[in-house]
């Protein structure tokens, strides 16, 4: 752990590394003012919705300018019949993994059907009477971010009922690289359904096309799929999200750190849930080294965080993440490897969730056996090469390579 501690206290090293890395990055920063989302291009999909009964899969990110998609469509005379809400709920306020009940939207009076808990896939009766389902949710480009699993189940359910699906595409804020181990079939779960790497480098529309085209829906069914593509987006863009995508990703730095830090959720280490720095810090009570302490509390979006009311020692990685990890263009495993090395209770460092997050049992075994980050990364390359060839078939926008 000594090396990890020195990394954070030696600012000169950090700044030098960041400056060198930034010289290698030539990506542009864009906002929703420069990039036109699928949702914002109403002229492209309103003709498909006119005089139809519409269902919408949406959350707090489903906006056109500052107005929610549901409110916009209702104001335009579209017959929205019901709304389906993913993990965190329609308004995006539920904690990670928290049960979300079906209810009624207080603003519109529309029924809201939860697609989480024991109802991840819409039931046939829940789709009854719908002519088209519209999907509009902001993704962050990591395999274990569950909105792509929700989208898959929606596509599958609609394919089985012969209901067309329209995906309103949105940029991927981590769409400028591809990295990580490929998910193994036996470890398929809601945090990883498909044989893709941890960071897949695709927009949600591109990903939907891949799921459909590769026959990954149950029993090989095909969804009647339409993607409304983005305007002025490439995979070389850094996209600044206008709305936080979920309760524990409070800013863009957390979004960039999420693919690397989420592995800690399969260990004894907290990623700062229940604090003002979720996915911007990490630590746990027994960590010996660390220049930062935090005490998780029950709060909106984290009602029962790990180590609630206990002092955790660790690191605030917000600045390092924003300047360095953001520009790295690959997963950052150093913290995970070094934290494992430093723990006295290695037997209990990993929990049963880790392999599901990793999508493979190999990563855990490699860390335990003392493999370096470079050695681990080399084992990913054959799988990444195969995936990139598949990915290329479904890209709608200029790639970063």
C-alpha positions in Angstrom: 0.0 0.0 0.0 3.0 2.2 0.4 3.2 2.8 -3.3 -0.5 3.7 -3.5 -0.1 6.2 -0.6 2.9 7.8 -2.3 1.0 8.2 -5.6 -1.5 10.5 -3.9 0.9 12.5 -1.8 3.4 13.2 -4.5 1.6 15.9 -6.4 4.6 16.6 -8.8 4.4 13.0 -10.0 0.7 13.3 -10.6 0.9 16.6 -12.5 3.8 15.3 -14.7 1.9 12.2 -15.5 -1.3 14.1 -16.3 0.5 16.6 -18.5 2.2 13.8 -20.5 -1.1 12.0 -20.9 -3.1 15.1 -21.9 -0.6 15.6 -24.7 -1.7 12.3 -26.2 -5.4 13.1 -26.1 -7.0 15.1 -28.9 -10.7 14.6 -28.0 -13.2 17.5 -28.1 -15.6 18.3 -25.2 -19.2 18.6 -26.3 -22.5 19.3 -24.5 -26.1 18.9 -25.5 -25.8 22.3 -27.2 -23.4 20.8 -29.8 -24.8 17.3 -29.9 -28.4 16.7 -30.9 -29.8 13.7 -29.1 -32.3 11.3 -30.6 -35.0 12.6 -28.3 -34.4 16.2 -29.4 -35.1 15.3 -33.1 -38.9 15.0 -32.7 -39.4 15.5 -36.4 -37.7 12.1 -37.0 -40.0 10.0 -34.7 -43.3 11.9 -34.1 -44.7 10.7 -37.4 -44.1 7.1 -36.1 -46.1 7.8 -32.9 -49.1 9.7 -34.2 -52.4 8.0 -33.5 -50.7 5.1 -31.7 -50.8 4.0 -28.1 -47.3 4.6 -26.7 -45.3 3.1 -23.8 -42.1 4.9 -22.7 -39.1 3.5 -20.8 -37.6 6.6 -19.2 -36.0 8.1 -16.1 -34.7 11.5 -15.0 -32.2 11.7 -17.9 -35.0 11.4 -20.5 -35.1 15.1 -21.3 -35.4 17.5 -24.3 -33.6 20.6 -23.3 -34.9 20.9 -19.7 -38.3 19.3 -20.2 -39.0 15.6 -19.6 -39.7 13.5 -22.7 -43.0 12.3 -21.3 -44.2 15.9 -20.7 -43.0 16.9 -24.2 -44.8 14.1 -26.0 -48.0 14.7 -24.1 -47.9 18.4 -25.0 -47.5 17.4 -28.6 -50.7 15.3 -28.5 -49.0 11.9 -28.4 -51.1 9.2 -26.7 -48.7 8.0 -24.0 -50.4 5.2 -22.1 -47.9 4.1 -19.5 -44.3 4.7 -18.4 -41.8 2.0 -17.5 -39.1 2.9 -14.9 -35.7 1.2 -14.6 -33.4 0.8 -11.6 -33.5 3.9 -9.4 -37.0 4.6 -10.6 -38.7 6.9 -13.1 -37.5 10.0 -11.2 -34.0 8.4 -10.5 -34.1 8.8 -6.7 -34.0 5.2 -5.5 -30.8 3.7 -4.1 -28.6 1.2 -5.9 -30.4 -2.2 -5.7 -33.4 -0.7 -3.9 -36.8 -2.2 -4.7 -38.9 0.2 -6.8 -42.6 -0.2 -6.7 -45.0 0.4 -9.6 -47.0 3.5 -8.9 -48.7 6.5 -10.6 -46.9 9.6 -11.8 -48.2 12.5 -9.7 -47.6 15.0 -12.4 -49.3 13.3 -15.4 -51.4 10.6 -13.7 -49.8 8.0 -15.9 -49.2 4.5 -14.5 -45.5 3.8 -13.9 -44.4 0.2 -14.1 -41.2 -0.7 -12.4 -38.6 -2.7 -14.4 -36.5 -3.7 -11.4 -36.6 -6.2 -8.6 -38.7 -9.2 -9.6 -40.1 -7.5 -12.7 -37.0 -6.8 -14.8 -38.7 -7.8 -18.0 -42.1 -6.4 -18.9 -44.8 -9.0 -18.6 -47.1 -9.6 -21.6 -50.1 -8.1 -19.8 -48.1 -4.9 -19.0 -47.5 -4.4 -22.7 -51.2 -5.1 -23.6 -52.7 -2.3 -25.7 -49.4 -0.7 -26.7 -48.6 -0.1 -30.4 -45.0 1.1 -29.9 -42.5 1.3 -27.0 -40.0 4.2 -26.9 -36.7 3.8 -24.9 -34.8 6.9 -23.9 -32.3 6.5 -21.0 -28.8 7.9 -20.6 -26.2 5.1 -20.3 -22.6 5.5 -19.1 -20.9 2.8 -21.2 -20.1 0.1 -18.6 -21.3 -3.5 -18.9 -22.5 -3.6 -15.2 -24.5 -0.4 -15.5 -27.9 -2.0 -15.6 -29.8 0.1 -18.1 -28.5 -1.9 -21.1 -29.9 -5.0 -19.4 -33.2 -3.3 -19.0 -33.1 -2.4 -22.6 -32.4 -6.0 -23.6 -35.4 -7.3 -21.6 -37.6 -4.6 -23.1 -36.5 -5.5 -26.6 -37.1 -9.2 -25.9 -40.5 -8.7 -24.4 -41.6 -6.5 -27.3 -40.2 -8.9 -29.9 -42.3 -11.7 -28.3 -45.4 -9.4 -28.6 -44.5 -8.0 -32.1 -44.4 -4.5 -30.7 -41.9 -2.2 -32.4 -39.2 -0.5 -30.2 -37.8 3.0 -30.9 -34.5 3.8 -29.3 -33.8 7.6 -28.9 -30.0 7.5 -28.9 -27.8 9.4 -26.5 -24.0 9.9 -26.3 -21.8 7.5 -24.3 -19.6 9.6 -21.9 -17.2 6.6 -21.8 -17.6 5.8 -25.5 -14.0 6.8 -26.4 -12.4 3.5 -25.5 -13.0 -0.3 -25.1 -11.4 -2.3 -22.3 -11.7 -5.1 -19.8 -12.4 -8.8 -19.7 -15.1 -10.3 -21.9 -18.1 -11.6 -19.9 -18.2 -15.4 -19.7 -21.6 -17.0 -20.3 -21.8 -18.8 -17.0 -21.5 -15.5 -15.1 -24.3 -13.8 -17.0 -26.6 -11.8 -14.7 -28.4 -8.5 -14.5 -25.1 -6.7 -14.2 -23.8 -8.4 -17.3 -25.9 -10.2 -19.9 -23.7 -10.3 -23.0 -20.2 -11.4 -24.0 -18.9 -7.8 -24.1 -16.0 -6.1 -22.2 -16.5 -4.0 -19.1 -16.2 -0.8 -21.2 -17.9 -1.5 -24.6 -17.5 1.9 -26.3 -21.0 2.0 -27.8 -24.0 4.3 -27.5 -27.2 2.7 -26.3 -28.6 2.7 -29.8 -25.5 1.0 -31.2 -25.6 -1.5 -28.4 -29.3 -2.3 -29.1 -28.4 -3.0 -32.8 -25.7 -5.4 -31.6 -28.0 -7.2 -29.3 -30.5 -7.6 -32.0 -28.1 -8.4 -34.8 -26.0 -10.9 -32.9 -29.1 -12.9 -31.9 -28.6 -12.3 -28.1 -32.4 -12.0 -27.4 -33.9 -15.1 -25.8 -34.7 -17.9 -28.3 -33.2 -15.8 -31.1 -36.2 -13.5 -31.4 -35.7 -10.3 -33.4 -37.0 -7.0 -32.3 -38.6 -4.6 -34.8 -36.0 -1.9 -33.9 -35.6 1.7 -35.0 -32.8 3.9 -33.7 -33.0 7.7 -33.9 -29.3 8.5 -34.2 -27.4 11.5 -32.8 -26.2 14.4 -34.7 -22.7 15.8 -34.4 -21.4 13.0 -32.2 -18.3 10.9 -32.6 -16.6 8.3 -30.3 -13.7 10.8 -29.9 -15.9 13.2 -28.0 -16.0 13.9 -24.3 -19.7 14.4 -23.6 -20.8 16.4 -20.6 -24.0 15.0 -19.3 -26.7 17.6 -18.6 -28.3 15.4 -15.8 -26.7 13.0 -13.3 -27.4 9.5 -14.7 -28.0 7.9 -11.3 -27.9 9.0 -7.6 -24.4 7.8 -6.9 -22.8 9.3 -10.0 -22.9 13.0 -9.0 -20.6 14.5 -11.7 -18.6 13.7 -14.8 -15.5 12.7 -12.8 -17.5 10.0 -11.1 -18.8 8.8 -14.5 -15.2 8.5 -15.7 -14.1 6.7 -12.6 -17.1 4.4 -12.4 -15.8 1.6 -14.7 -12.6 1.3 -12.7 -13.9 1.8 -9.2 -17.0 -0.4 -9.5 -14.9 -3.5 -9.1 -14.5 -2.5 -5.4 -18.2 -3.2 -4.9 -17.3 -6.9 -5.1 -14.8 -6.4 -2.2 -14.7 -5.1 1.4 -13.9 -1.6 0.1 -16.5 1.2 0.0 -16.7 3.5 -3.0 -18.1 6.3 -0.9 -21.8 5.6 -1.1 -23.5 7.5 1.6 -21.2 10.5 1.3 -20.9 13.5 -0.9 -18.2 11.7 -2.9 -19.6 8.4 -4.2 -17.3 7.0 -6.9 -14.9 9.8 -6.2 -13.3 8.1 -3.2 -12.7 4.7 -1.7 -11.7 3.1 1.6 -12.8 1.0 4.5 -12.3 1.0 8.3 -9.4 -1.5 8.3 -7.3 0.2 5.6 -3.9 1.0 7.0 -2.9 3.8 4.7 -4.8 6.7 3.3 -4.9 10.5 3.5 -8.7 10.8 3.5 -11.4 9.7 5.9 -15.2 9.5 5.4 -18.2 8.3 7.3 -21.1 6.9 5.2 -24.5 8.0 6.3 -28.1 7.1 5.3 -29.1 9.5 2.6 -31.2 9.9 -0.5 -29.9 7.3 -3.1 -27.9 5.4 -0.4 -30.3 4.5 2.4 -28.1 1.7 3.8 -24.5 2.2 2.5 -21.6 -0.1 3.4 -20.0 0.8 6.7 -22.9 3.1 7.7 -21.8 5.4 10.6 -18.3 3.9 10.6 -15.1 5.9 9.9 -13.4 4.7 6.7 -9.8 5.5 5.8 -8.9 5.8 2.2 -8.4 8.1 -0.7 -10.2 11.0 -2.4 -9.5 10.4 -6.1 -11.6 13.1 -7.6 -8.8 15.3 -8.9 -6.7 12.4 -10.0 -9.7 10.9 -11.8 -10.7 14.1 -13.6 -7.2 14.9 -14.9 -5.6 11.5 -15.3 -8.1 8.5 -15.4 -10.4 10.5 -17.7 -7.7 10.8 -20.2 -6.2 7.3 -19.8 -8.5 5.5 -22.2 -8.5 2.3 -20.3 -9.5 0.7 -17.0 -7.3 1.7 -14.0 -6.6 -1.4 -11.9 -3.7 -0.1 -9.8 -5.9 0.8 -6.8 -7.7 -2.6 -6.8 -4.5 -4.5 -7.0 -2.6 -2.5 -4.4 -5.5 -2.4 -2.0 -5.7 -6.2 -2.1 -2.0 -6.5 -1.5 -2.3 -4.3 1.6 -5.1 -6.1 3.3 -4.3 -8.5 6.2 -7.5 -10.5 5.7 -7.0 -11.5 2.1 -9.4 -14.5 2.5 -12.4 -12.1 2.9 -11.3 -9.3 0.6 -13.5 -10.4 -2.3 -17.2 -11.3 -2.0 -19.4 -13.4 -4.2 -20.4 -10.3 -6.3 -16.9 -9.7 -7.6 -16.9 -12.3 -10.4 -20.3 -11.1 -11.6 -19.0 -7.6 -11.9 -15.8 -8.8 -13.6 -17.7 -11.2 -15.8 -15.0 -13.7 -15.3 -13.3 -15.6 -12.4 -9.9 -15.0 -14.0 -9.5 -11.4 -12.7 -9.9 -12.4 -9.1 -7.5 -15.3 -9.5 -4.9 -13.1 -11.3 -5.0 -10.5 -8.5 -4.6 -13.2 -5.8 -1.7 -14.8 -7.7 0.2 -11.4 -7.8 -0.2 -10.7 -11.5 0.7 -7.1 -12.5 -1.8 -4.8 -14.3 0.1 -5.2 -17.6 0.1 -9.0 -17.3 -3.6 -9.0 -16.6 -4.3 -6.6 -19.5 -2.5 -8.8 -21.9 -4.9 -11.7 -21.2 -7.8 -9.5 -22.3 -6.5 -8.8 -25.8 -7.7 -11.8 -27.8 -11.2 -11.3 -26.5 -11.1 -7.6 -27.1 -9.9 -8.1 -30.7 -12.9 -10.4 -31.3 -15.4 -8.0 -29.7 -14.1 -5.0 -31.6 -14.7 -6.8 -34.9 -18.3 -7.4 -33.8 -18.7 -3.9 -32.4 -17.6 -2.4 -35.7 -20.6 -3.8 -37.6 -23.0 -1.8 -35.5 -21.4 1.6 -35.1 -23.4 4.6 -36.2 -20.8 7.2 -35.6 -17.1 7.8 -36.4 -14.9 5.7 -34.2 -12.0 6.8 -32.0 -9.7 4.4 -33.9 
